[in-house]
Amino acid sequence: MRSEAIGTATGSGAALIMFGNATGGLSATGAVWVDQDVPGVPGVVAKADHFGWTVGSLDTDGDGDGDGDGHHEPLIGAPGNAAGTVTILKVSPGTLESATALAEGDLGWNDGTHGDAFGTTLPQ
């Protein structure tokens, strides 16, 4: 929902995290709505952030080291958020446990500049 308007901030974006069910499909039960106005989610709702432009998943512990627990954490790209960010979520059905936003500089790379669009692509 990369172009979702949150309040008057058009294109701010959002994501809906859904969980699998016992038959191998998806279920809306316990789904978690995430945008930058949700308590615990870093950042602020801003026009054209495009939070949710891309989504992916990776087995990580939120700081990139990987906890190897076999559970993939949702990743949410926001390429319009300054030079772009990727937010790593820890969720359980119905609950946002934590959210960590990372920019290029947080990963040891040179800080990006506006328009870099970091977070445009993510692993699936």
N, CA, C and O atoms as a Tinker XYZ file with bonds, in Angstrom:
   496  protein
     1  N      0.832000   -1.165000    0.000000    73     2
     2  CA     0.000000    0.000000    0.000000    64     1     3
     3  C      0.886000    1.240000    0.000000    63     2     4     5
     4  O      0.732000    2.150000    0.815000    81     3
     5  N      1.798000    1.236000   -0.927000    73     3     6
     6  CA     2.843000    2.246000   -0.962000    64     5     7
     7  C      2.338000    3.662000   -1.141000    63     6     8     9
     8  O      3.030000    4.611000   -0.772000    81     7
     9  N      1.172000    3.824000   -1.689000    73     7    10
    10  CA     0.655000    5.172000   -1.908000    64     9    11
    11  C     -0.499000    5.502000   -0.970000    63    10    12    13
    12  O     -1.206000    6.489000   -1.173000    81    11
    13  N     -0.687000    4.684000    0.047000    73    11    14
    14  CA    -1.743000    4.908000    1.034000    64    13    15
    15  C     -1.572000    6.284000    1.673000    63    14    16    17
    16  O     -0.467000    6.663000    2.062000    81    15
    17  N     -2.660000    7.019000    1.777000    73    15    18
    18  CA    -2.628000    8.309000    2.475000    64    17    19
    19  C     -2.932000    8.061000    3.947000    63    18    20    21
    20  O     -3.928000    7.423000    4.286000    81    19
    21  N     -2.079000    8.563000    4.803000    73    19    22
    22  CA    -2.320000    8.523000    6.240000    64    21    23
    23  C     -2.662000    9.956000    6.622000    63    22    24    25
    24  O     -1.809000   10.842000    6.584000    81    23
    25  N     -3.914000   10.170000    6.988000    73    23    26
    26  CA    -4.385000   11.539000    7.206000    64    25    27
    27  C     -4.298000   12.300000    5.898000    63    26    28    29
    28  O     -4.805000   11.841000    4.875000    81    27
    29  N     -3.662000   13.453000    5.925000    73    27    30
    30  CA    -3.523000   14.259000    4.710000    64    29    31
    31  C     -2.198000   14.021000    3.994000    63    30    32    33
    32  O     -1.929000   14.656000    2.974000    81    31
    33  N     -1.371000   13.122000    4.507000    73    31    34
    34  CA    -0.062000   12.843000    3.908000    64    33    35
    35  C     -0.213000   11.822000    2.782000    63    34    36    37
    36  O     -0.105000   10.617000    3.007000    81    35
    37  N     -0.463000   12.313000    1.580000    73    35    38
    38  CA    -0.644000   11.424000    0.438000    64    37    39
    39  C      0.666000   10.717000    0.113000    63    38    40    41
    40  O      1.742000   11.311000    0.179000    81    39
    41  N      0.555000    9.437000   -0.240000    73    39    42
    42  CA     1.728000    8.661000   -0.593000    64    41    43
    43  C      2.632000    8.299000    0.569000    63    42    44    45
    44  O      3.766000    7.864000    0.366000    81    43
    45  N      2.136000    8.476000    1.791000    73    43    46
    46  CA     2.975000    8.145000    2.949000    64    45    47
    47  C      3.186000    6.642000    3.063000    63    46    48    49
    48  O      4.294000    6.197000    3.364000    81    47
    49  N      2.142000    5.857000    2.827000    73    47    50
    50  CA     2.268000    4.413000    2.741000    64    49    51
    51  C      2.000000    3.657000    4.024000    63    50    52    53
    52  O      2.019000    4.217000    5.120000    81    51
    53  N      1.749000    2.361000    3.859000    73    51    54
    54  CA     1.440000    1.460000    4.962000    64    53    55
    55  C      1.645000    0.023000    4.492000    63    54    56    57
    56  O      1.862000   -0.223000    3.306000    81    55
    57  N      1.577000   -0.909000    5.412000    73    55    58
    58  CA     1.664000   -2.328000    5.084000    64    57    59
    59  C      0.737000   -3.112000    6.003000    63    58    60    61
    60  O      0.481000   -2.703000    7.135000    81    59
    61  N      0.246000   -4.216000    5.520000    73    59    62
    62  CA    -0.579000   -5.123000    6.309000    64    61    63
    63  C      0.142000   -6.462000    6.361000    63    62    64    65
    64  O      0.340000   -7.105000    5.330000    81    63
    65  N      0.532000   -6.879000    7.554000    73    63    66
    66  CA     1.238000   -8.147000    7.741000    64    65    67
    67  C      0.195000   -9.220000    8.036000    63    66    68    69
    68  O     -0.574000   -9.114000    8.992000    81    67
    69  N      0.184000  -10.258000    7.193000    73    67    70
    70  CA    -0.749000  -11.368000    7.370000    64    69    71
    71  C      0.057000  -12.626000    7.682000    63    70    72    73
    72  O      1.249000  -12.704000    7.384000    81    71
    73  N     -0.602000  -13.595000    8.278000    73    71    74
    74  CA     0.058000  -14.822000    8.701000    64    73    75
    75  C     -0.527000  -16.023000    7.963000    63    74    76    77
    76  O     -1.668000  -16.000000    7.502000    81    75
    77  N      0.285000  -17.065000    7.866000    73    75    78
    78  CA    -0.174000  -18.295000    7.242000    64    77    79
    79  C     -1.135000  -19.044000    8.148000    63    78    80    81
    80  O     -1.191000  -18.817000    9.357000    81    79
    81  N     -1.889000  -19.945000    7.531000    73    79    82
    82  CA    -2.801000  -20.779000    8.314000    64    81    83
    83  C     -2.425000  -22.252000    8.138000    63    82    84    85
    84  O     -1.503000  -22.577000    7.391000    81    83
    85  N     -3.128000  -23.120000    8.815000    73    83    86
    86  CA    -2.794000  -24.543000    8.843000    64    85    87
    87  C     -2.931000  -25.218000    7.480000    63    86    88    89
    88  O     -2.347000  -26.280000    7.264000    81    87
    89  N     -3.689000  -24.627000    6.560000    73    87    90
    90  CA    -3.872000  -25.242000    5.244000    64    89    91
    91  C     -2.904000  -24.703000    4.203000    63    90    92    93
    92  O     -3.018000  -25.038000    3.024000    81    91
    93  N     -1.951000  -23.871000    4.623000    73    91    94
    94  CA    -0.950000  -23.350000    3.710000    64    93    95
    95  C     -1.335000  -22.048000    3.040000    63    94    96    97
    96  O     -0.603000  -21.568000    2.175000    81    95
    97  N     -2.458000  -21.465000    3.409000    73    95    98
    98  CA    -2.883000  -20.188000    2.840000    64    97    99
    99  C     -2.638000  -19.048000    3.793000    63    98   100   101
   100  O     -1.964000  -19.204000    4.811000    81    99
   101  N     -3.189000  -17.898000    3.456000    73    99   102
   102  CA    -3.095000  -16.721000    4.314000    64   101   103
   103  C     -4.388000  -16.517000    5.068000    63   102   104   105
   104  O     -5.460000  -16.917000    4.615000    81   103
   105  N     -4.276000  -15.898000    6.211000    73   103   106
   106  CA    -5.444000  -15.601000    7.022000    64   105   107
   107  C     -5.394000  -14.144000    7.465000    63   106   108   109
   108  O     -4.329000  -13.622000    7.795000    81   107
   109  N     -6.546000  -13.496000    7.469000    73   107   110
   110  CA    -6.633000  -12.126000    7.975000    64   109   111
   111  C     -6.674000  -12.112000    9.500000    63   110   112   113
   112  O     -6.495000  -11.059000   10.112000    81   111
   113  N     -6.906000  -13.254000   10.114000    73   111   114
   114  CA    -6.930000  -13.329000   11.571000    64   113   115
   115  C     -5.556000  -12.977000   12.124000    63   114   116   117
   116  O     -4.555000  -13.585000   11.745000    81   115
   117  N     -5.509000  -12.006000   13.008000    73   115   118
   118  CA    -4.261000  -11.588000   13.620000    64   117   119
   119  C     -3.402000  -10.677000   12.763000    63   118   120   121
   120  O     -2.263000  -10.388000   13.126000    81   119
   121  N     -3.933000  -10.210000   11.611000    73   119   122
   122  CA    -3.163000   -9.320000   10.737000    64   121   123
   123  C     -2.745000   -8.066000   11.509000    63   122   124   125
   124  O     -3.458000   -7.606000   12.400000    81   123
   125  N     -1.588000   -7.528000   11.155000    73   123   126
   126  CA    -1.033000   -6.353000   11.835000    64   125   127
   127  C     -0.858000   -5.231000   10.812000    63   126   128   129
   128  O     -0.117000   -5.384000    9.841000    81   127
   129  N     -1.543000   -4.099000   11.031000    73   127   130
   130  CA    -1.420000   -2.909000   10.186000    64   129   131
   131  C     -0.222000   -2.100000   10.676000    63   130   132   133
   132  O     -0.069000   -1.873000   11.876000    81   131
   133  N      0.629000   -1.665000    9.740000    73   131   134
   134  CA     1.820000   -0.912000   10.109000    64   133   135
   135  C      1.939000    0.319000    9.210000    63   134   136   137
   136  O      1.925000    0.212000    7.984000    81   135
   137  N      2.055000    1.470000    9.832000    73   135   138
   138  CA     2.436000    2.701000    9.150000    64   137   139
   139  C      3.283000    3.502000   10.130000    63   138   140   141
   140  O      3.448000    3.089000   11.277000    81   139
   141  N      3.813000    4.622000    9.706000    73   139   142
   142  CA     4.732000    5.365000   10.564000    64   141   143
   143  C      4.021000    6.199000   11.626000    63   142   144   145
   144  O      4.654000    6.990000   12.325000    81   143
   145  N      2.722000    6.025000   11.745000    73   143   146
   146  CA     1.973000    6.668000   12.821000    64   145   147
   147  C      1.597000    5.660000   13.909000    63   146   148   149
   148  O      0.963000    6.019000   14.901000    81   147
   149  N      1.990000    4.400000   13.719000    73   147   150
   150  CA     1.718000    3.344000   14.691000    64   149   151
   151  C      2.790000    3.431000   15.779000    63   150   152   153
   152  O      3.978000    3.496000   15.463000    81   151
   153  N      2.390000    3.433000   17.060000    73   151   154
   154  CA     3.383000    3.484000   18.141000    64   153   155
   155  C      4.426000    2.377000   17.992000    63   154   156   157
   156  O      4.086000    1.219000   17.747000    81   155
   157  N      5.691000    2.746000   18.144000    73   155   158
   158  CA     6.791000    1.795000   18.043000    64   157   159
   159  C      7.436000    1.731000   16.672000    63   158   160   161
   160  O      8.515000    1.159000   16.522000    81   159
   161  N      6.784000    2.314000   15.661000    73   159   162
   162  CA     7.360000    2.323000   14.318000    64   161   163
   163  C      8.174000    3.602000   14.157000    63   162   164   165
   164  O      7.634000    4.696000   14.321000    81   163
   165  N      9.466000    3.484000   13.839000    73   163   166
   166  CA    10.305000    4.686000   13.706000    64   165   167
   167  C      9.857000    5.581000   12.553000    63   166   168   169
   168  O      9.261000    5.118000   11.580000    81   167
   169  N     10.151000    6.844000   12.684000    73   167   170
   170  CA     9.857000    7.806000   11.636000    64   169   171
   171  C      8.532000    8.508000   11.876000    63   170   172   173
   172  O      7.848000    8.270000   12.872000    81   171
   173  N      8.195000    9.361000   10.956000    73   171   174
   174  CA     6.935000   10.093000   11.012000    64   173   175
   175  C      6.250000    9.967000    9.670000    63   174   176   177
   176  O      6.901000    9.820000    8.636000    81   175
   177  N      4.941000   10.023000    9.695000    73   175   178
   178  CA     4.171000   10.006000    8.460000    64   177   179
   179  C      4.515000   11.258000    7.670000    63   178   180   181
   180  O      4.418000   12.369000    8.191000    81   179
   181  N      4.914000   11.089000    6.425000    73   179   182
   182  CA     5.258000   12.223000    5.574000    64   181   183
   183  C      4.819000   11.934000    4.142000    63   182   184   185
   184  O      4.842000   10.792000    3.683000    81   183
   185  N      4.430000   12.974000    3.465000    73   183   186
   186  CA     4.006000   12.868000    2.079000    64   185   187
   187  C      5.125000   12.240000    1.240000    63   186   188   189
   188  O      6.288000   12.627000    1.347000    81   187
   189  N      4.752000   11.270000    0.406000    73   187   190
   190  CA     5.638000   10.618000   -0.567000    64   189   191
   191  C      6.778000    9.807000    0.050000    63   190   192   193
   192  O      7.777000    9.562000   -0.627000    81   191
   193  N      6.662000    9.377000    1.325000    73   191   194
   194  CA     7.648000    8.448000    1.890000    64   193   195
   195  C      7.549000    7.081000    1.216000    63   194   196   197
   196  O      8.553000    6.386000    1.063000    81   195
   197  N      6.365000    6.708000    0.823000    73   195   198
   198  CA     6.081000    5.423000    0.181000    64   197   199
   199  C      6.505000    4.231000    1.042000    63   198   200   201
   200  O      7.060000    3.253000    0.543000    81   199
   201  N      6.231000    4.334000    2.341000    73   199   202
   202  CA     6.430000    3.227000    3.272000    64   201   203
   203  C      5.579000    2.060000    2.756000    63   202   204   205
   204  O      4.369000    2.207000    2.589000    81   203
   205  N      6.195000    0.919000    2.505000    73   203   206
   206  CA     5.476000   -0.215000    1.936000    64   205   207
   207  C      5.597000   -0.308000    0.424000    63   206   208   209
   208  O      4.917000   -1.120000   -0.203000    81   207
   209  N      6.467000    0.526000   -0.177000    73   207   210
   210  CA     6.694000    0.459000   -1.626000    64   209   211
   211  C      7.088000   -0.965000   -2.004000    63   210   212   213
   212  O      6.629000   -1.508000   -3.009000    81   211
   213  N      7.949000   -1.556000   -1.177000    73   211   214
   214  CA     8.315000   -2.960000   -1.336000    64   213   215
   215  C      8.177000   -3.644000    0.013000    63   214   216   217
   216  O      8.295000   -3.015000    1.065000    81   215
   217  N      7.928000   -4.920000   -0.038000    73   215   218
   218  CA     7.907000   -5.735000    1.170000    64   217   219
   219  C      8.712000   -6.995000    0.884000    63   218   220   221
   220  O      8.803000   -7.439000   -0.261000    81   219
   221  N      9.276000   -7.550000    1.902000    73   219   222
   222  CA    10.046000   -8.770000    1.775000    64   221   223
   223  C     10.148000   -9.435000    3.128000    63   222   224   225
   224  O      9.466000   -9.046000    4.076000    81   223
   225  N     10.999000  -10.436000    3.217000    73   223   226
   226  CA    11.211000  -11.095000    4.508000    64   225   227
   227  C     12.617000  -11.678000    4.542000    63   226   228   229
   228  O     13.202000  -12.023000    3.515000    81   227
   229  N     13.128000  -11.772000    5.746000    73   227   230
   230  CA    14.482000  -12.283000    5.947000    64   229   231
   231  C     14.579000  -12.759000    7.388000    63   230   232   233
   232  O     13.997000  -12.144000    8.282000    81   231
   233  N     15.304000  -13.842000    7.623000    73   231   234
   234  CA    15.523000  -14.316000    8.977000    64   233   235
   235  C     16.616000  -13.457000    9.601000    63   234   236   237
   236  O     17.802000  -13.691000    9.369000    81   235
   237  N     16.222000  -12.477000   10.380000    73   235   238
   238  CA    17.155000  -11.526000   10.978000    64   237   239
   239  C     16.710000  -11.225000   12.399000    63   238   240   241
   240  O     15.573000  -11.510000   12.774000    81   239
   241  N     17.591000  -10.657000   13.175000    73   239   242
   242  CA    17.211000  -10.298000   14.542000    64   241   243
   243  C     17.007000   -8.800000   14.688000    63   242   244   245
   244  O     16.956000   -8.289000   15.807000    81   243
   245  N     16.889000   -8.087000   13.569000    73   243   246
   246  CA    16.622000   -6.660000   13.626000    64   245   247
   247  C     17.858000   -5.795000   13.479000    63   246   248   249
   248  O     17.743000   -4.593000   13.239000    81   247
   249  N     19.052000   -6.389000   13.620000    73   247   250
   250  CA    20.243000   -5.568000   13.424000    64   249   251
   251  C     21.137000   -6.137000   12.319000    63   250   252   253
   252  O     22.281000   -5.717000   12.146000    81   251
   253  N     20.582000   -7.107000   11.571000    73   251   254
   254  CA    21.321000   -7.638000   10.435000    64   253   255
   255  C     22.220000   -8.812000   10.738000    63   254   256   257
   256  O     22.815000   -9.376000    9.819000    81   255
   257  N     22.343000   -9.209000   12.016000    73   255   258
   258  CA    23.221000  -10.327000   12.357000    64   257   259
   259  C     22.594000  -11.685000   12.041000    63   258   260   261
   260  O     23.306000  -12.662000   11.808000    81   259
   261  N     21.274000  -11.745000   12.033000    73   259   262
   262  CA    20.581000  -12.999000   11.784000    64   261   263
   263  C     20.528000  -13.850000   13.029000    63   262   264   265
   264  O     21.567000  -14.219000   13.577000    81   263
   265  N     19.337000  -14.165000   13.481000    73   263   266
   266  CA    19.214000  -14.981000   14.685000    64   265   267
   267  C     19.040000  -16.455000   14.355000    63   266   268   269
   268  O     19.089000  -17.301000   15.248000    81   267
   269  N     18.835000  -16.772000   13.064000    73   267   270
   270  CA    18.782000  -18.161000   12.647000    64   269   271
   271  C     17.659000  -18.966000   13.265000    63   270   272   273
   272  O     17.757000  -20.189000   13.356000    81   271
   273  N     16.578000  -18.297000   13.697000    73   271   274
   274  CA    15.489000  -19.036000   14.331000    64   273   275
   275  C     14.540000  -19.679000   13.320000    63   274   276   277
   276  O     13.598000  -20.373000   13.705000    81   275
   277  N     14.785000  -19.451000   12.035000    73   275   278
   278  CA    13.941000  -20.050000   11.007000    64   277   279
   279  C     12.669000  -19.267000   10.717000    63   278   280   281
   280  O     11.912000  -19.634000    9.818000    81   279
   281  N     12.424000  -18.206000   11.457000    73   279   282
   282  CA    11.247000  -17.369000   11.223000    64   281   283
   283  C     11.678000  -16.115000   10.473000    63   282   284   285
   284  O     12.581000  -15.396000   10.900000    81   283
   285  N     11.031000  -15.873000    9.376000    73   283   286
   286  CA    11.365000  -14.691000    8.592000    64   285   287
   287  C     10.625000  -13.482000    9.134000    63   286   288   289
   288  O      9.419000  -13.529000    9.379000    81   287
   289  N     11.375000  -12.388000    9.318000    73   287   290
   290  CA    10.781000  -11.146000    9.775000    64   289   291
   291  C     10.389000  -10.314000    8.550000    63   290   292   293
   292  O     11.114000  -10.289000    7.555000    81   291
   293  N      9.242000   -9.637000    8.627000    73   291   294
   294  CA     8.837000   -8.762000    7.514000    64   293   295
   295  C      9.777000   -7.567000    7.385000    63   294   296   297
   296  O     10.249000   -7.016000    8.380000    81   295
   297  N     10.035000   -7.182000    6.142000    73   295   298
   298  CA    10.828000   -6.011000    5.809000    64   297   299
   299  C      9.929000   -5.055000    5.025000    63   298   300   301
   300  O      9.182000   -5.484000    4.145000    81   299
   301  N     10.000000   -3.775000    5.339000    73   299   302
   302  CA     9.185000   -2.791000    4.645000    64   301   303
   303  C     10.094000   -1.688000    4.116000    63   302   304   305
   304  O     10.764000   -1.002000    4.888000    81   303
   305  N     10.113000   -1.523000    2.796000    73   303   306
   306  CA    10.914000   -0.486000    2.173000    64   305   307
   307  C     10.140000    0.820000    2.072000    63   306   308   309
   308  O      8.941000    0.832000    1.792000    81   307
   309  N     10.850000    1.917000    2.307000    73   307   310
   310  CA    10.284000    3.265000    2.167000    64   309   311
   311  C     11.285000    4.110000    1.377000    63   310   312   313
   312  O     11.996000    4.924000    1.966000    81   311
   313  N     11.353000    3.931000    0.055000    73   311   314
   314  CA    12.376000    4.608000   -0.735000    64   313   315
   315  C     12.233000    6.129000   -0.796000    63   314   316   317
   316  O     13.179000    6.817000   -1.179000    81   315
   317  N     11.082000    6.658000   -0.429000    73   315   318
   318  CA    10.897000    8.105000   -0.436000    64   317   319
   319  C     11.222000    8.768000    0.887000    63   318   320   321
   320  O     11.169000    9.993000    0.995000    81   319
   321  N     11.555000    7.981000    1.890000    73   319   322
   322  CA    11.873000    8.499000    3.223000    64   321   323
   323  C     13.321000    8.979000    3.220000    63   322   324   325
   324  O     14.233000    8.182000    3.442000    81   323
   325  N     13.547000   10.270000    2.972000    73   323   326
   326  CA    14.888000   10.848000    2.796000    64   325   327
   327  C     15.583000   10.080000    1.671000    63   326   328   329
   328  O     15.087000   10.082000    0.544000    81   327
   329  N     16.719000    9.420000    1.940000    73   327   330
   330  CA    17.418000    8.628000    0.925000    64   329   331
   331  C     16.899000    7.191000    0.889000    63   330   332   333
   332  O     17.415000    6.363000    0.138000    81   331
   333  N     15.883000    6.893000    1.697000    73   331   334
   334  CA    15.279000    5.570000    1.746000    64   333   335
   335  C     15.617000    4.828000    3.026000    63   334   336   337
   336  O     16.707000    4.977000    3.578000    81   335
   337  N     14.673000    4.032000    3.485000    73   335   338
   338  CA    14.871000    3.196000    4.667000    64   337   339
   339  C     14.250000    1.830000    4.441000    63   338   340   341
   340  O     13.388000    1.654000    3.580000    81   339
   341  N     14.702000    0.871000    5.231000    73   339   342
   342  CA    14.093000   -0.448000    5.320000    64   341   343
   343  C     13.780000   -0.671000    6.788000    63   342   344   345
   344  O     14.663000   -0.549000    7.637000    81   343
   345  N     12.537000   -0.994000    7.093000    73   343   346
   346  CA    12.125000   -1.247000    8.467000    64   345   347
   347  C     11.953000   -2.749000    8.662000    63   346   348   349
   348  O     11.233000   -3.405000    7.909000    81   347
   349  N     12.624000   -3.288000    9.685000    73   347   350
   350  CA    12.549000   -4.704000   10.034000    64   349   351
   351  C     11.568000   -4.833000   11.196000    63   350   352   353
   352  O     11.695000   -4.144000   12.209000    81   351
   353  N     10.595000   -5.717000   11.040000    73   351   354
   354  CA     9.566000   -5.896000   12.060000    64   353   355
   355  C      9.709000   -7.221000   12.773000    63   354   356   357
   356  O     10.132000   -8.215000   12.182000    81   355
   357  N      9.364000   -7.231000   14.017000    73   355   358
   358  CA     9.118000   -8.462000   14.772000    64   357   359
   359  C      7.629000   -8.427000   15.078000    63   358   360   361
   360  O      7.145000   -7.489000   15.711000    81   359
   361  N      6.907000   -9.442000   14.634000    73   359   362
   362  CA     5.464000   -9.483000   14.822000    64   361   363
   363  C      5.033000  -10.873000   15.254000    63   362   364   365
   364  O      5.703000  -11.869000   14.982000    81   363
   365  N      3.925000  -10.911000   15.917000    73   363   366
   366  CA     3.204000  -12.146000   16.179000    64   365   367
   367  C      1.749000  -11.817000   15.880000    63   366   368   369
   368  O      1.393000  -10.640000   15.830000    81   367
   369  N      0.904000  -12.809000   15.681000    73   367   370
   370  CA    -0.470000  -12.492000   15.316000    64   369   371
   371  C     -1.107000  -11.453000   16.237000    63   370   372   373
   372  O     -1.203000  -11.640000   17.450000    81   371
   373  N     -1.538000  -10.354000   15.619000    73   371   374
   374  CA    -2.210000   -9.292000   16.351000    64   373   375
   375  C     -1.297000   -8.332000   17.092000    63   374   376   377
   376  O     -1.783000   -7.395000   17.724000    81   375
   377  N      0.033000   -8.541000   17.031000    73   375   378
   378  CA     0.943000   -7.739000   17.844000    64   377   379
   379  C      2.186000   -7.310000   17.062000    63   378   380   381
   380  O      2.866000   -8.134000   16.450000    81   379
   381  N      2.467000   -6.020000   17.095000    73   379   382
   382  CA     3.744000   -5.508000   16.617000    64   381   383
   383  C      4.672000   -5.507000   17.816000    63   382   384   385
   384  O      4.465000   -4.741000   18.757000    81   383
   385  N      5.690000   -6.352000   17.797000    73   383   386
   386  CA     6.613000   -6.463000   18.927000    64   385   387
   387  C      7.709000   -5.417000   18.878000    63   386   388   389
   388  O      8.059000   -4.834000   19.904000    81   387
   389  N      8.260000   -5.172000   17.681000    73   387   390
   390  CA     9.294000   -4.148000   17.538000    64   389   391
   391  C      9.440000   -3.778000   16.071000    63   390   392   393
   392  O      9.025000   -4.516000   15.177000    81   391
   393  N     10.034000   -2.625000   15.851000    73   391   394
   394  CA    10.314000   -2.148000   14.499000    64   393   395
   395  C     11.629000   -1.373000   14.539000    63   394   396   397
   396  O     11.827000   -0.505000   15.389000    81   395
   397  N     12.519000   -1.699000   13.610000    73   395   398
   398  CA    13.814000   -1.036000   13.517000    64   397   399
   399  C     13.995000   -0.535000   12.095000    63   398   400   401
   400  O     13.974000   -1.320000   11.147000    81   399
   401  N     14.175000    0.776000   11.943000    73   399   402
   402  CA    14.397000    1.356000   10.615000    64   401   403
   403  C     15.894000    1.511000   10.371000    63   402   404   405
   404  O     16.635000    1.984000   11.233000    81   403
   405  N     16.320000    1.104000    9.183000    73   403   406
   406  CA    17.731000    1.201000    8.806000    64   405   407
   407  C     17.872000    2.014000    7.524000    63   406   408   409
   408  O     17.103000    1.843000    6.578000    81   407
   409  N     18.858000    2.893000    7.509000    73   407   410
   410  CA    19.235000    3.635000    6.311000    64   409   411
   411  C     20.602000    3.123000    5.867000    63   410   412   413
   412  O     21.212000    2.303000    6.553000    81   411
   413  N     21.076000    3.596000    4.743000    73   411   414
   414  CA    22.363000    3.120000    4.223000    64   413   415
   415  C     23.493000    3.293000    5.232000    63   414   416   417
   416  O     24.312000    2.388000    5.389000    81   415
   417  N     23.557000    4.418000    5.910000    73   415   418
   418  CA    24.605000    4.678000    6.884000    64   417   419
   419  C     24.581000    3.713000    8.059000    63   418   420   421
   420  O     25.623000    3.427000    8.648000    81   419
   421  N     23.391000    3.206000    8.407000    73   419   422
   422  CA    23.274000    2.252000    9.510000    64   421   423
   423  C     23.892000    0.902000    9.167000    63   422   424   425
   424  O     24.184000    0.106000   10.060000    81   423
   425  N     24.092000    0.644000    7.890000    73   423   426
   426  CA    24.655000   -0.626000    7.440000    64   425   427
   427  C     26.142000   -0.525000    7.116000    63   426   428   429
   428  O     26.734000   -1.456000    6.570000    81   427
   429  N     26.741000    0.628000    7.463000    73   427   430
   430  CA    28.165000    0.808000    7.235000    64   429   431
   431  C     28.508000    1.353000    5.861000    63   430   432   433
   432  O     29.684000    1.469000    5.514000    81   431
   433  N     27.495000    1.687000    5.079000    73   431   434
   434  CA    27.732000    2.279000    3.767000    64   433   435
   435  C     27.734000    3.790000    3.907000    63   434   436   437
   436  O     27.369000    4.319000    4.957000    81   435
   437  N     28.138000    4.480000    2.868000    73   435   438
   438  CA    28.052000    5.931000    2.869000    64   437   439
   439  C     26.593000    6.339000    3.011000    63   438   440   441
   440  O     25.699000    5.728000    2.425000    81   439
   441  N     26.371000    7.386000    3.803000    73   439   442
   442  CA    25.008000    7.897000    3.929000    64   441   443
   443  C     24.494000    8.284000    2.561000    63   442   444   445
   444  O     25.203000    8.901000    1.765000    81   443
   445  N     23.265000    7.919000    2.300000    73   443   446
   446  CA    22.663000    8.250000    1.022000    64   445   447
   447  C     22.252000    9.708000    0.950000    63   446   448   449
   448  O     22.284000   10.436000    1.942000    81   447
   449  N     21.872000   10.107000   -0.228000    73   447   450
   450  CA    21.335000   11.440000   -0.422000    64   449   451
   451  C     19.903000   11.312000   -0.900000    63   450   452   453
   452  O     19.502000   10.270000   -1.418000    81   451
   453  N     19.142000   12.364000   -0.726000    73   451   454
   454  CA    17.742000   12.328000   -1.126000    64   453   455
   455  C     17.644000   11.875000   -2.580000    63   454   456   457
   456  O     18.341000   12.394000   -3.452000    81   455
   457  N     16.787000   10.920000   -2.822000    73   455   458
   458  CA    16.611000   10.396000   -4.167000    64   457   459
   459  C     17.323000    9.081000   -4.418000    63   458   460   461
   460  O     17.145000    8.488000   -5.482000    81   459
   461  N     18.136000    8.597000   -3.461000    73   459   462
   462  CA    18.810000    7.307000   -3.641000    64   461   463
   463  C     17.808000    6.165000   -3.765000    63   462   464   465
   464  O     18.050000    5.204000   -4.495000    81   463
   465  N     16.701000    6.263000   -3.068000    73   463   466
   466  CA    15.628000    5.273000   -3.102000    64   465   467
   467  C     16.047000    3.925000   -2.512000    63   466   468   469
   468  O     15.626000    2.877000   -3.000000    81   467
   469  N     16.878000    3.949000   -1.460000    73   467   470
   470  CA    17.223000    2.734000   -0.724000    64   469   471
   471  C     15.919000    2.091000   -0.242000    63   470   472   473
   472  O     15.041000    2.786000    0.269000    81   471
   473  N     15.789000    0.800000   -0.398000    73   471   474
   474  CA    14.570000    0.103000    0.000000    64   473   475
   475  C     13.622000   -0.144000   -1.159000    63   474   476   477
   476  O     12.499000   -0.607000   -0.961000    81   475
   477  N     14.076000    0.167000   -2.381000    73   475   478
   478  CA    13.224000   -0.058000   -3.544000    64   477   479
   479  C     13.042000   -1.542000   -3.823000    63   478   480   481
   480  O     11.976000   -1.950000   -4.284000    81   479
   481  N     14.053000   -2.356000   -3.555000    73   479   482
   482  CA    13.942000   -3.807000   -3.725000    64   481   483
   483  C     14.357000   -4.492000   -2.442000    63   482   484   485
   484  O     15.250000   -4.030000   -1.731000    81   483
   485  N     13.693000   -5.604000   -2.157000    73   483   486
   486  CA    13.942000   -6.371000   -0.930000    64   485   487
   487  C     13.883000   -7.857000   -1.247000    63   486   488   489
   488  O     13.273000   -8.250000   -2.242000    81   487
   489  N     14.519000   -8.705000   -0.402000    73   487   490
   490  CA    14.444000  -10.155000   -0.622000    64   489   491
   491  C     13.039000  -10.671000   -0.352000    63   490   492   493
   492  O     12.321000  -10.151000    0.503000    81   491
   493  N     12.666000  -11.689000   -1.086000    73   491   494
   494  CA    11.337000  -12.282000   -0.897000    64   493   495
   495  C     11.423000  -13.556000   -0.106000    63   494   496
   496  O     10.401000  -14.193000    0.150000    81   495
